[in-house]
Every structure is written in structure tokens, then in C-alpha cells.
Amino acid sequence: MQKIHMVGIGGIGLSALAQFYKHKGAQVAGSDRSESPVVDMLRARGIKVNIGHNAENVTSDTELLVYSDAVPEDNVERMRAKKFGIEQVSYFEALGRVTRLYRTVAIAGTNGKTTVTAMLGKILIDIGLDPTVIVGSVASEWGSNFRAGYSDLFVVEACEYREHFLNFRPEVLVITNIEWDHTDYFKSFDEYRMAFDKVRALSKIVIDSELYSKEQVPELLVPGEFNKENARAAKAAARALAPNIPEDAIDRSLAEFKGSWRRFEYKGILPLGAKLYDDYAHHPTAVAKTIQAAREKFPDKKIVIFFHPHLYSRTRDLFDDFAKALATADQSYILPVYAARELYDPTVTNEALAREVAKLGGQAEDLNGFGELEVVLRNLSGENVAFTMGAGDIYTVADKILNVV
């Protein structure tokens, strides 16, 4: 039995890989900075998670240490592993090794890849192909970001950041769309597009919008035109993998798809009657399409967005597009930038973004933090539909309020 330690195990990627390792019989444990729903899920599945990074978490009999991108080389647990001569690999290097043993289906793209991965996983399960699936969210269909399969198919969400998806050798590659993102790494759209050209060259079959846009899909439970596009991509991939499966079997599966954690996820009713949703949207296109879908679903309601910008670099480089997207809501409240892996940048502010939204004719206010956000949420009446939105930890505010009500 291999003994594996994972630093940053509460991340959506590492937590899925941890479950895969345990499924394969490894002894798995890890550490993370804080408690979270994902950490709770891991513990429920018998995986030990320590909160806080401590050198003592790594023992001399550990055979492999897997770390997330957010964990630096001088992390105390990585330093301890180095002292013991323990092999260390990043999450995507580890996942690349794992998937080489399977027929890999990789889902890439700026927007939609999580939903397409979950949709395709569900289709393949429903038609009896029994895939292993790693997805960047908790899929409602199987209650986890990991699904153990027993066939030779492995469906994986493939991230383009730092060209991580080049660790894969896909039999089928799905590219949902390509719009400039991860601007802290890719300095231009051309650089970004070239990364996708590289992963295309590593893949046997490539399905992009030129191919999947021709697919017809059924009515879906998940709202919005963008989810129809996601369904088209998933259907095209399923047809490539299983050309003899009747089309109506694929359509039945898509029609029953319930969505994923933090993707237009209904949270509940706020104290004064407003409905509250949560969404991971953190790119201007995703923000705009989520607002559009909300208008279609709730044509007689005011759409109120609580946006938590993710990364100074992304907010700065896509500033105008964020302002245009947020201006389409009836009201936007903008939180301070969630720095994540970046250092504080005083030149990129939520105040400036709110002013730009107002210049475009939108209604926007900046908020100083989660305390002010709670106050506004608690006072939203039933004529509003609210969305907490962003790739950071804004979802925790909604959970706090709804657990108290």
C-alpha cells in the first residue's frame, strides 16, 4: 500500500485525486489551511486531513508528496519531504501520470469546462460505460468531485493555467471556448490561444465549437443558453466515444442533469424573501451569461449581483469587460479583490470597478467586506433574486446567513 501525503488537500483538484488514490488502495492523508465543505467530504470518505501546515504531518515512511500550485517550495511540509528524500510532484503532474493508464477524455476551455465534464460523466455513466471522473466542482449526480469507475475511460477537467493541461495525452479533447484569461501567466490572447494549440497537438480527437455547435440538445433543468452550449459539447464528446449509442439515450441523460456546486446553485430564501443563488463565475463572459440566464429564468424580478473579483491581474486586464457585464444587472455590489496567489495591488480596486459600472449606466456600489455584504443580503425583499458570485470564498457568507435563519 503506497503512503501518500497531499499538501493543499482541500483544493477542488487535490481532493478529487485524494479520493482516487484511496479508491486504488493507497494510504492517503493531507493538510490544508482551513476547514471547508470539501475537507468535511474527505473526512466522511475516511481520509485524514490536518488543518494547518506542520512538518510533523510528513513522516519518513511517506512515499509520495503531492502539492497544489498554491504551495511554495519552502512550505514546511515540502521542506520536510525534501529532507527525507520523498518524491514530490505537483497536482497536475500527478494527475497526468494517473491518466496515462486510461483512455483519457480531457475537457478544456475558458468557460464551461466544469459543467461539460460533469455532463459528459453523467452521460457515460447512464449509457453504461462506467468512467472514472474528476471534475472541478461537486457534481450533484454523484455528490462529489470524484467518481470511481471500473472501465478504461477517465474523464478529467483540464486547466490551461501555466499550461497544466499539457500533462495529459487525451484520446478525446473537448475545447469549450477560448477567451483570454489567467492574465498573470498569459500576457496576451495569442499566448493563451497557442497553449490550446499545443494541447490539440497531443490529442487524437479534438471537439471544438465548430463541431459541437451542430448538435441538437433537449430541454435542460439547468438554465441559460450557455448551458445548452455546454450540453452540445458533452453530447458531441459522448457520440465520439460511443458512436453506436442511440441519440435519445444521450438526450435523456442531459435532460436529467441537475448541475454542480456553485454553478447557478440555489441556496435558499433570505430573511426578507429574496431568493439566493451562488455561482462560480469569475470571467466577464461567465458573469454576463449568468446574469442573462437569471433574467430569462426570473423575468419579473430584479437581478442583484454580489461580485467578488478574483485576482488583481484578471480584474485589471479584463476591467472594461467586467464593467460591461456587471452593468447588465439591476444592481451590483462589488467586494474587494480576492488576491488568491497574488500580492496586494492598491491600483486595482472594487471602488474603481463600481465607478466604471456606473459610467456605463449600471447600478453599482462597492462594499468593504463580508460584514457589509451580510447586511445587504439580510435586507433584500422578495422582489429580488440575488447571486453571490466569484471564485473566492464569497459562498461562505450565504451559508452563514441561511444556517442562522
N, C-alpha and C positions, 0 to 999 in steps of 0.2 A: 504494500500500500504506500503510494507516494505521499509525502507530507508537504503541503503547500501553504505558504503564508501570503496574504494579499493585503497590500497597503493601499488604503482608499477603497476598501471592500464595499462601502455603502454607495459608491457610484453606480449609476444605472448599468454601465458596461461590466465592471468587475463583479458586481453582484450576480449577474447572469452567468458569467464564466465560473464563478464560485459554485453555483448550483450544478453546472455541467460537470466540473471536476468531481463534486460529491457523487453525482449520479454515476460516474465512471469508477467510483470506489476509492477515490483519494481521501486523505485526511486533510480537511480544509479549515483554516481559521484566518482571521484578519483583523484589521483595525481601521477605525475611521475617526474623524474629528468630532462627530456628534451623533446623537440618536436621530432616527428618521423612520418613516414608514418602511423604507427598503431594509434597514437594519432589522426592524421587527420581523419582516418577512423572512430574512435569512435565519434568524434565530428560531422561528417557527419551523424551519426546514432542517434544524439540527446543526447549523453552522455557528461556531463560536465567533462572536465579534467583541473586541475590546474597544472601548471609547477612549480616545487619546493615543498618541504615538509614544511608545515606550520601547526602549531597546530590549527589555526583558520579554517582549512579545515574540521575539525571534530566538528560537532555540537552536542549538548546534546540530540537531538531527533534522532540521528543515532542509528539504532537497531543492526547493524552488521558491523564489520570491517574485511575485507579480505585482507591479506598481502601476498606479494611474499616472496620466500625464501631469496631474497637479502636484505630484510628489517629487520634490527635488532630490538630487543625488546626495545631498548632505542630510537628508532625513535620518533620524536616529536609528530607525529600523533598517533602512538600507545600509547605513554605515556598519551596523552590527552584522548584517548578512555578508558584507564585504570582508569583515574581519574573519568570519567563519569560512570564507570561500564558497558561499552559497551562490548558485547561479541566479541572476536577476534578469527579468525581461519585462518590457512594457506590456500593457494590456493588449494592444493590437498585435504586437509580436507574438504573444501567447495565443491569441485567437487565430492568427494566421497559421500557426503550427497545427492547431486543433483541426481547422477546416481543411487542411491538405489531405486529411484522411477520408474526406467526404466529397460527394458531388455538391459543390458549393453554389448557392444562389445568393448573390450579393445585391442589396438594394441601396443605391446611392442617389445623391441629388441634393439640391439646396433645401427644398421644402417637400414634405410629404413622405419621406422615406420610412419614418416610424409606422405610419398608418399603412403604407403599402406592405411593409414587412409583416405586420400583424394580419392584414387581409389575406396575403398570399399564404401565410402559415395556416390560417383557418381553412382556406380552400383545399390545400394539400392534405390537411387532416381529414376534412369532410369527404374527400374522394378516395381516402384510404391509402395515401402514400406515406403517411406516418413520418413527417420530417422532424428533425431537431430544429428549434427556432431560438434565436437570440434577437431581442427587439429592444429598442431604446425607450421603453415605457412598460408599464404593467398592462398587458393585454387582458381585456375583460373576459375573453373567451376561455382563458386557462388560468387567470388570476396571478400571473407572474410575468416577468420579463424573460423567462426561460421556459421552454417546453421540451421535455425529453422525448425523442423519437427513437425508433429502432430500425429505420431504413438507412440507406446511404445518402439521403438528402439532408442538407444543412442550409437553412435559410438564415441569413445574417444581415443586420443593418450595418452598412459600411460607411464610415465617416471620412470625409475628404480632408478634415483638418490635418495639417502637417503631412498630407498625402498618406494618411494611415491606411487607406483602402488599397494601397499597393502591396500590402502584406497578403492579400488574397489572390487566388488564381481561379476566378469564377468560371463555372460551366455556363451559367447564365448571369449576366449583369443587367440590372434594370437601372436606368437613369431617369429619375422623375422629371427633373428640370435643372437648368444651370443658370444661376444668378449670382453675381459677386457676393461673397460672404467670407467670414474669417479673415477680415482685412488686416489683422495683426500679423498674419503669416503670408497671405497672398496680396501682393502690393498692387495688383491690377486685375481686371476681369480676364485679360489674356492669360496671366499666370494661373488663375483659377481654372479657366477652361482647359489649359494644357494639362493640368493634373488629371482631368477626366479623360483626355486623350490617352494618357499613359495607362489608366486602368482599362480603357477599352482594348488596348493592345494586349492585355493579359487575359482577356476573356474570350471564350469560344462563341457565345451568342450574346448580342447586345440588343436590348429592347429600350428604345427611347421614345420620345413623344411622336416622332414620325410614324412609328409602328403602333403604339398603343392608342393613339388618338382615334383610330378607326374602329375600336371596339365599342360594342353596344352593351350597356350595363342596366340592371334593373333598378327600381326604386330602392333607395337605401334608408336605413334607420338613422345613419349619421348625416347631418345636414350639410348643404353647401355644394356649389359646383366644383370646388377644389377636391371634395371627397369623391365626386364622380370621376374626376381625373385620376385620383388615386386608385379607384376601383378598376378603371380601364387598364392601368399599368399592371395591377395584380392579375387581372384576367389574362392579359397578353402573356405574362410570365407563366401562368398556370397552363395555358394552351401550348406554350413551347415545351414545357416539361411533360405534359400528358396530352398529346395531340388526339388521342382516341377517346378521351373522356367527353361525354355529351355536354354541350354548351349549357344546357339548362341545369346541370348539376353544379357548375361553377356559379351560375347566376343565383341559384338557391342559397348557396353559401354566402355570397356577397350580400344578399338581401337580408340575411340574419345577423350580419356583423354589427356588434354593439359598441365598438370603439375602444379607446385606450385611455389610461390615466393621463390627465392633463391635456387631452385633446377634445375641446368643446365638451368638457366634463361637467355634468350637472352636479352641483354641490348641495343645494337646498334653498330654503326660504329664509331671507334675512328678517330681523326683528320687526320691521315695519312693512314687510310684504313683498319686497323686491326678490326676484329670482336671481340666484348667483351661480355663475359658471366659472370654470377655470380653464385656461388654455396656455400652452407652452410657447405660443407664437413669439418669436424674438427677431424675426427678419421682417422688413417692411411689407413684403408681399404676403407673408403669412398673417400679419396684423390686418392688412386691408381685406384679405379674403375671409378672415374670421368675422370681421365686422359686417361684411356683405352677407355672409351666411346668417348672422344674427338678425339682420334686417329682414331677410326672407322668412326666417322662422317666426319672428315676432314683429310683424308689420305695424302693429298698433302700439308698440312700446318704445320708450326712449332707451337707446343703447348707451350704456355708461362703461367706459373702459378705465381700468386702473392698471397702468402700464409701468413695468419695472425694466428699464433699459438694461441690456446685458452687454457688458464690455464697453470701455471708453472708446476703443478703436472702432468697433462696429457702429456705435452711436455717432461718432464723429464722421466717419466715412460715408455713412448712409443717412446722414442727418436730414437732408431735404426729403428723402423718400419716407422716412419715419413721420415727418411732419404732415406730409400729404395723406398718409394712411390714417393717422390719428384724427385728422380734420374731418374724416368721413363719419366719425361717431357723433352722437348728440352731445356727449360730454366726455372729456378725457381728464384723468388725474394722473400726473406723471411723478413717479418716485425717483429718488436719487439713483444714479447709475450703480448697478451691481457689478463690482470690479472683477469678481472671479479671480482669474490668474494674473490680472494686470495691476500695476501700481496706480495710485491715486493721480488723476489728471484734473486739475482745477479748471482747465479750459473747456471741459465738456460737462455741461450741467443740465439738470432737468428743468431749471428755470428758463434756460435758453430755448430748449425744445418746446416748452409750453408757449413761449412768446411767438415762436415760429408757427405753431399750430394756429394761434390766434390771428396772425397776419394772413393766413390762408382762409380765414373765415370760420375756423372751427372754434369750439369752446374748450379751453384747457386751463388747468390750474396745476401748479407744482405743489407737491406735498413734501414735508421734511422727513417723513419716515412712516413706519408701520403704525405708530400710535395715532397719527392724524388719519391714516387710511382707515383704521378701525372705526373712528368717529364717523367718517363719511358713510361707510358701509352700514353702520347701525341706523343711520337716518334716511336711508333710501326707501321711498314708498313703493307701493305695488305697481305704479305706472312705469317703473324702470326695470330693465334687465341688466345686471352688472356682470362684468368679466374681470377677474384678476388675470393678468397676462404677463408672461415673461419667462425666461429660462432660469431665473434665480429661485429664491425661496419665498416669493410672494404668496404662494399657495398656503403657507402655514398660517397666514392671518385669517383666511376664510375658515380653515379648520378650527381655529381657536374660537372664533365667534359662533360658529354653528354648534360646536360642542357645548357652549355655555347656554345657548338659547333653549 
